[in-house]
Protein backbone atom coordinates (compact mmCIF):
# COMPACT_ATOMS: atom_id res chain seq x y z
CA UNK A 1 0.00 0.00 0.00
CA UNK A 2 2.85 2.38 0.87
CA UNK A 3 4.44 1.73 -2.53
CA UNK A 4 1.14 2.49 -4.33
CA UNK A 5 0.76 5.74 -2.40
CA UNK A 6 4.31 6.73 -3.34
CA UNK A 7 3.70 5.99 -7.05
CA UNK A 8 0.49 8.00 -7.07
CA UNK A 9 2.19 10.84 -5.22
CA UNK A 10 5.05 10.87 -7.74
CA UNK A 11 2.67 10.89 -10.70
CA UNK A 12 0.78 13.84 -9.23
CA UNK A 13 4.04 15.69 -8.60
CA UNK A 14 5.18 14.95 -12.17
CA UNK A 15 1.90 16.31 -13.55
CA UNK A 16 2.22 19.43 -11.36
CA UNK A 17 5.82 20.05 -12.54
CA UNK A 18 4.70 19.71 -16.15
CA UNK A 19 1.74 22.10 -15.94
CA UNK A 20 2.62 24.59 -13.16
CA UNK A 21 4.75 26.93 -15.26
CA UNK A 22 2.28 27.17 -18.17
CA UNK A 23 -0.58 27.58 -15.68
CA UNK A 24 1.12 30.52 -13.95
CA UNK A 25 2.06 32.16 -17.26
CA UNK A 26 -1.44 31.80 -18.74
CA UNK A 27 -3.10 32.92 -15.50
CA UNK A 28 -0.90 36.02 -15.42
CA UNK A 29 -1.67 36.66 -19.07
CA UNK A 30 -5.43 36.47 -18.57
CA UNK A 31 -5.45 38.56 -15.39
CA UNK A 32 -3.16 41.33 -16.66
CA UNK A 33 -4.85 41.61 -20.06
CA UNK A 34 -8.31 41.55 -18.50
CA UNK A 35 -7.68 44.04 -15.69
CA UNK A 36 -5.42 46.20 -17.85
CA UNK A 37 -7.81 46.60 -20.78
CA UNK A 38 -10.54 47.91 -18.46
CA UNK A 39 -8.47 51.00 -17.60
CA UNK A 40 -8.18 52.64 -21.05
CA UNK A 41 -11.91 52.10 -21.56
CA UNK A 42 -12.73 53.79 -18.25
CA UNK A 43 -14.50 50.77 -16.75
CA UNK A 44 -11.98 49.61 -14.15
CA UNK A 45 -13.07 49.49 -10.53
CA UNK A 46 -9.50 50.57 -9.67
CA UNK A 47 -9.79 53.79 -11.70
CA UNK A 48 -10.51 56.12 -8.78
CA UNK A 49 -7.71 54.71 -6.66
CA UNK A 50 -5.25 54.86 -9.56
CA UNK A 51 -6.13 58.45 -10.43
CA UNK A 52 -5.88 59.54 -6.79
CA UNK A 53 -2.45 57.91 -6.57
CA UNK A 54 -0.93 59.54 -9.67
CA UNK A 55 -2.38 63.03 -9.24
CA UNK A 56 0.91 64.28 -7.73
CA UNK A 57 3.07 63.23 -10.69
CA UNK A 58 4.78 66.25 -12.30
CA UNK A 59 3.56 65.53 -15.82
CA UNK A 60 0.55 63.98 -17.43
CA UNK A 61 -3.01 63.97 -16.19
CA UNK A 62 -4.53 61.15 -14.14
CA UNK A 63 -6.43 60.14 -17.30
CA UNK A 64 -3.11 59.91 -19.19
CA UNK A 65 -1.63 57.68 -16.47
CA UNK A 66 -4.76 55.54 -16.46
CA UNK A 67 -4.19 54.84 -20.15
CA UNK A 68 -0.44 54.24 -19.75
CA UNK A 69 -0.85 51.89 -16.81
CA UNK A 70 -3.72 50.03 -18.48
CA UNK A 71 -1.76 49.40 -21.67
CA UNK A 72 1.35 48.56 -19.61
CA UNK A 73 -0.68 45.84 -17.87
CA UNK A 74 -1.95 44.56 -21.22
CA UNK A 75 1.70 44.37 -22.39
CA UNK A 76 2.58 42.43 -19.25
CA UNK A 77 -0.26 40.01 -19.94
CA UNK A 78 0.62 39.50 -23.60
CA UNK A 79 4.29 38.87 -22.83
CA UNK A 80 3.33 36.28 -20.21
CA UNK A 81 1.45 34.27 -22.82
CA UNK A 82 4.63 33.27 -24.66
CA UNK A 83 7.48 31.31 -23.05
CA UNK A 84 10.01 33.29 -25.13
CA UNK A 85 8.93 36.62 -23.58
CA UNK A 86 8.33 35.51 -20.00
CA UNK A 87 11.52 37.15 -18.74
CA UNK A 88 10.36 40.46 -20.26
CA UNK A 89 6.95 39.97 -18.63
CA UNK A 90 8.54 39.44 -15.21
CA UNK A 91 10.64 42.59 -15.58
CA UNK A 92 7.58 44.62 -16.62
CA UNK A 93 5.59 43.15 -13.73
CA UNK A 94 8.19 44.09 -11.12
CA UNK A 95 8.38 47.64 -12.45
CA UNK A 96 4.58 47.86 -12.30
CA UNK A 97 4.48 46.58 -8.73
CA UNK A 98 6.30 49.67 -7.43
CA UNK A 99 3.35 51.78 -8.50
CA UNK A 100 0.83 49.24 -7.33
CA UNK A 101 1.95 49.57 -3.71
CA UNK A 102 2.10 53.38 -3.74
CA UNK A 103 -1.47 53.91 -2.46
CA UNK A 104 -0.54 52.14 0.77
CA UNK A 105 1.86 55.03 1.44
CA UNK A 106 0.19 57.91 -0.40
CA UNK A 107 -3.44 57.13 0.46
CA UNK A 108 -3.49 55.36 3.84
CA UNK A 109 -6.89 56.90 4.58
CA UNK A 110 -8.25 54.92 1.62
CA UNK A 111 -6.23 51.71 1.96
CA UNK A 112 -6.57 51.18 5.72
CA UNK A 113 -9.53 51.37 8.07
CA UNK A 114 -9.16 54.28 10.51
CA UNK A 115 -5.44 54.51 9.71
CA UNK A 116 -4.77 51.09 11.28
CA UNK A 117 -2.25 49.14 9.17
CA UNK A 118 -3.58 45.86 10.59
CA UNK A 119 -7.05 46.45 9.13
CA UNK A 120 -6.73 47.12 5.40
CA UNK A 121 -9.78 48.35 3.55
CA UNK A 122 -11.06 46.50 0.49
CA UNK A 123 -8.73 48.68 -1.60
CA UNK A 124 -5.83 47.85 0.72
CA UNK A 125 -6.57 44.14 0.46
CA UNK A 126 -6.69 44.48 -3.34
CA UNK A 127 -3.17 45.90 -3.22
CA UNK A 128 -1.69 43.62 -0.54
CA UNK A 129 -2.75 40.47 -2.42
CA UNK A 130 -0.11 41.44 -4.97
CA UNK A 131 2.45 39.92 -2.62
CA UNK A 132 1.17 36.57 -3.93
CA UNK A 133 1.58 37.77 -7.52
CA UNK A 134 5.17 38.76 -6.75
CA UNK A 135 5.78 35.36 -5.16
CA UNK A 136 4.37 33.52 -8.18
CA UNK A 137 6.54 35.66 -10.48
CA UNK A 138 9.60 34.72 -8.40
CA UNK A 139 8.76 31.02 -8.76
CA UNK A 140 8.20 31.42 -12.48
CA UNK A 141 11.40 33.41 -12.90
CA UNK A 142 13.31 30.80 -10.94
CA UNK A 143 12.19 28.22 -13.48
CA UNK A 144 13.48 30.35 -16.35
CA UNK A 145 16.75 31.32 -14.71
CA UNK A 146 17.94 27.87 -13.65
CA UNK A 147 21.66 27.38 -13.83
CA UNK A 148 23.27 24.20 -15.04
CA UNK A 149 24.98 22.32 -12.26
N, C-alpha and C positions, 0 to 999 in steps of 0.2 A: 504494500500500500504506500509506503514511504517513497519508493522508487517511482510509482505512478504519479504521486503528488509532485515530485521533483521534475519529472518529464513535462507535466502540464504547466508547471510554473515556468520552466525554461522556454516552452513554446509561447507562452503569453509574453514573456520578456522579449523574446525574439521578435514577435509581432509588434510590440511597443517600440523597440529600437528601429524597426523598419518604417513605421508610420509616424513617429513622434515629430521628427523634423518637418516633413511635409505638412503635418497637421498644424504645427505652430506657424509656419510660413503662410499657409492659406488662411488660417484664422486671422493673423495680422493683416493680410491683404484685404480680406472682407471688411474687417472692423475699420481700418484706416480709410479705405475708399468710401465706405458707407458714411461714417461720421464726418469725414472731410468734405465730401460733396454737398452735404447739407449746408455748410457754412457759406459758400459763394451764392447759394440760392436763397439765403436768408431764412432758412427753416430749421436751423440748429437750436436745440434747447440750451446749448452752451453759449449762444451768441451774446447775451447780456453780460455774462461773466467775462467772456473774452474781451469785449469792447471796454468794459470797466477796467480791465487789467492793462490794456495797451494805451489808454488815453494819455498817459504821461510821456509816451515816446516822442522824441523831438521832431520826427517827420512822419508824414502819412496820417491819415484819419483812421479812426477805429474801423470804419467800413473797408478801407484799404487793407488793413491788417487782417480783417476777417477773411477777405479774399485770399491774401497771401498764405495765411495759415491753413485755410481750407484746401487750397491746391497743393500746399506742401504735404499735408496729410494724405491727399490722393496719391501724390508721388511716392510717399512712403509705402502706401498700400500696393501700388503697382509694382514697385521694385521688390516687394516681398513675394510676389507671385512667381518669380523666376529664380531658380537656384543660382544662376550666374550673377544676379544683382543683389543677392541677399546681404552681402557685406555693405553695399551702398545703402540699402534699406536700414540696416542697423545703425550706421553712422547718422543718417537723416533722423532716425527715431531718437537717438540720444541728444542730438541738437534740439529737437522739438521738445524733449522732456524738460529742458531748462525753463522754457516758457510755460509749460504746463503747470509747474509747481509755483510759479510766481504769485498767483492769487493767495496762496497760503500766507505769504509775507505781506503783499500789498493790500489785500482785502480780508484781513482776519475777521472783520465784522460780518462778512458774508460767508466765509468758509468755516467758521467755528461758532458754536452756540454760546452766546454771552461772553465771548472772548476766551473761553476755556479750551485749550488745545487738546484736552482729552475727550471733548464732545464735538466732533466735527459735524457741520451741517450736511445736508444732502450734497451741496456743492463741494464741500470739503471731502466727503467720502468719494465723490466722483473723481477728485484729483488724487487722493491718497491711494486709491486702487491701482494707480499707475505704477506703484512699486512692484506689483505682480507682472505688469507688462515689461518693466525693466528687467526683472528676474528671468522672464521667459526669453527676452532678447539676449541676455547673457548666456543662457543655456544654448540657444540657437547659435550664437557667435562662437561659443566654445566648440561646437560641432564643426564649424567651418574653419576654425583656426587651429585644428589639431596639428601637433608636430609629430614627425616621424621619430620613433624611438629606436 
